[in-house]
Amino acid sequence: MSANMIGFSFLMIGVFLIIGKVVRLHTKALRDLFLPSSIIAGFIALILGPDVVGRITPLFLEESSMFYNGLIPSFILDVWKTLPGMFINVVFATLFLGQAVPSVKKIWRMAGPQVIMGQAVSWGQYVIGLLLTLLVLTPFFGMNPLAGALIEISFVGGHGTAAGLKDTFDTLGFSEGADLALGLATVGILVGVIVGIFIINLGFKKGIAQHVGGRSHFTDAEREQIAERHGYDTDTEVKQVKAIEPLAFHLSLIAISIVLGYMIQQALIGLEALTWGAWTDVYLFPYVPLFPLA
């Protein structure tokens, strides 16, 4: 695959994101669901790809045609398949960049309730997934026992986590686990957004869910900011002349974070190989992905 093909594949991501933005802008139902443009763009690409339109195009086109398997050429899909596993490292590397780290006491006071809730949800999903695997999936359908972790990986983790664990699934002999996790993550987003908002509105109308603070109504412009800006101020302009272009500087910080994460990962693998791994012949860190360390 040539560099031009890879570059064009990146350009097409931008094209689909803009299409998703335009569709969202002109579709009130999608705005009311707070679906971000990226999710809408993904579904448009899914429709135009081999799984929907690609089922029809072979009826009209020769196999040698670029669009035989849909309106998105195969080389673009080949590039896209490799991106989630890499870009999840970028997502995690940027989580705290630009943020002042408060004291441990303040961190626990602000994040403690969320940590407790997150752990309760995570372990609950592990219990359900493991029980289903132990009692149903493995004995009756021969499913790999690693399927017990799929619900937690997909719902608490999401698409990026599922993609980031692809190499781990491959190493452990459960390659289809990554595909199943991506499918479950999609189900999780749709059910969480569509069913969740429906339940909230129903509960509010019946008086079960009460308005406890903040604003109860938003304009269309404010709704757009909630769904698209993710809490960051995107209106700030950089007017001062810098020694390095801001975007290049940001990319440099991200690169340093990922490199440091990789160094930590390799150090842990080496430490394990010299200590408890050598003593017990049980190795864990080779299966730990890079993104949480980044």
N, C-alpha and C positions, 0 to 999 in steps of 0.2 A: 504493500500500500504506500502510495507516494505522500510526500509532505503536503502537496496541494489538496489531496483528498481529505487528509486529516484537518487541514485548515478550513476547507469548505464545510466539513461536518460541524465544526464549531460555529461557523457563520449561520448554519441552518438552525442551531439552537436559538440564536438571537431572533431569527425570523419567526420561529414558532412562539417565542415568548411575547413578541409584539402582537402577533395574531391573537394569542390568549388574552392579552391586555385589552385589545379592541373588542373582542367578543364579550369580555366581562363588563366593559364600559357600557355596552349597549344591551345588556341582559340583566334586568333588575333581579330576577330570581337568583342568579348566580351571586350577585352582590349581597342579597339578603342572607345567603348561606355563608357569607364570608369566605368563599372559595378563592384562594389566591390565583393569580394569572398563571403561575407555573403549573398548577394542577390542571387547569383548563387547557393549557398548551399541550400538556402531556396526553390528555384524552384526544385532542385533535390529531396529534401525531399518531396515536394508537389507531384511530379510525383510518387515517390515510396510509398506514403501514400494511404489512403482510397479513395481519390477522383479520382485517375487515375489507378494505378496498382490494387488498392483495388476493382475496378469494374470488374477486370478480375480474380483475385485469387479465388473468390467464385465458379468459374466454375470448378476449379480443386482441391480445398481443402475442407476438412470437416470443419464444423462450429467450432469445438473444436480446430482447428489448430491456433497456435500463429499468423500465417501470413494470416489468413482468410480475413482480411480487408486491406491487403497490406503488404509490406515488413517491415513496421515499426509497432511493436507491440502496441496495444492499450494503455498499461500502460505508454509507453513513451510519446504518444500524450497527455495523461491525465496530465502528469507532465509539458510538454511544454506549455500547455494552460494557466497555472498559472504563468509562468515566466515573460512575457512581462509587466504585471501590477506591478510586483515587481522590475524588472531590470530597468524600466524607472526612478525609484528613484535613482538608482546608476548612471545612465547617468547624471541626473541633479546635483547630489551631487558632481560630479567630474568636472563640467564645468569650474570652476575657480581655482581648486586646483593647487598649484604650480605656480600660476600667481601673479605677483605684481599688486595691484590695483592702477591705476594712479589717477591723480586728476580729479575732476568732469569736468573741462574745457577740459582736454585731452580726457576723455571718450566721451564727446559730439562731439568733433572735429573729432575723429576717427570713432565713431559708429553712430553719428547723422544721416547721410544720409541713413544708413542701417535701423535704427529705423523708419525713415519716410517712406521709401519704404515698410518695413515690415507691418507697420500699414495701409498703403494704400491698400496693397494686402489683408491683413486680413479683413479689413472692407468691401472691395469690394466683397470678397468671402461670408461674412456674408449677404450682401445685396442680392446677387444673390441667395444664398441658402434660405433665408427667403422669398423672392419673389416667388421662385419656390414652396416652401411649402405652402405659403399663397394662391397662385392663382391656383396651379395645384395639388400638391401631397395630400394635406389634403382634399380639396373639392371633388376631383374626385377619389382618391384612398384611402381615409381614413387614410393617414399616420399621425403618431404622429407629432405634431408641433415641437418637439425637432429635427426633421430631418433637420430643417433650419440651424443648426450649423454643420452638418456633413462635408460639403465641407471644411470649415475653419479648423476644427479639423483634417481632414485627409490630406489636402494639406500643410497648414502651419505647422501643428503639426506633422503628420506622424504616423507611427505604434506605437511608444512608447506612444505618447499622447493619441491615441485611446485606447490603452490597459490600460493606467493609469486612464482613465475616465470610465472604465467598471463598477466599483462600483457605480459611480454617475448615469450612465444610469440605472443600476438595481434599485437603490433607487427611481428614478423618474419614474419607470414603463415602460422603453423603453429599455429592455435588448438587443433586436436585434440591437439597435443603435451601440453598440460596434463592432458587426460583420460587419455591413454595413460600419462603419468607417475604419476598417481594410482593407476591400475590396477596398474602395475608395483610401486609402493610397497606396496600391499596384498599382492601376491604375495611381495614381499621379507620382510615381517613374518611372514607365515604360514610360509613355507619356513624362514626363519631360526630361528623359535621352535620349530616342530614338528620339522622335520628336524634342526635343530641340537641340540636336547635329546636326540633319539633317538640321534644319532651320539655325543654325549658319554657317555650311559649305556652304549651298546654298547662304546665304547672303554674305559670304566672296568671293565666286566665282563670284557673280554678282556685287561685288563692293559696296553693300549696307552696309555691316558690315566691318569696317576698323580695322586693327591691330593698337592698340593705345599704346602699351607698353609691356615690358617684352619680353619673347622669343616666337617666332612664331612656332618653331619646337622642338620636344622632341624625345629623343631616347626611345626605348622600356623600358629600365631600369628606365628612368625618369618618363615615363608614369605609370609604376608600383608603383613608390613612390607616385605620385599624388593621385592615387586611393586607395592605401592601407595604407598609413601612416597618412593621415588626418592631416598633418601639424606638427606632433610631431616627435621629434628625437628619433628613436627607436634603434640607434646604440650606444648610450652612455652606457658604462659598469660601474657597481658599483664595484670598486676594494677595497675600504677602508672597513675594518672590522667595523661592526656596532653593537650597543647594541641590536638592534632588526632587524630581517630579513626585507629587504626593502618591499617585497610584503605584509608581515603581517602589516607593518607600514602603507602602503597605504590603506589596507583594514580597518585598525583602523580609519584612517581619514575619509574614506567614511562612516563608521558606525556612527561616531560622527556627521557628517553632516546630516545624515538621522534622527538620534535621535533628534537633535536640530530642524530640520524641523517639526518633529512630535510634539515636545513640543510647537512650535509656532502655529501649526494647532490647537491643543487642547486648547491653551490659547485664540485664536481668537473665537473658538466655545463657550467657557465659557463666554468670554466677551460679545458676541452677545446675549447669553441667558439671561444675567443679564441686558442688556441695550435695544437697539432698537428692538431686537427680542421679548423681553417680552412686550415692549410697542406696537409693531405693529403686532405681531404674524406672522412676515415674517422672515424666516431664510435662510441665504445664505451660511454661512461658513461650515455647515455639508456636503455641496455638493462640496466643494473645495478639489481637490485631494492633496495628500501629495507631489508629485514630484516637483511642482514649488517652494514649500517652502524648500525642501531639497537642 
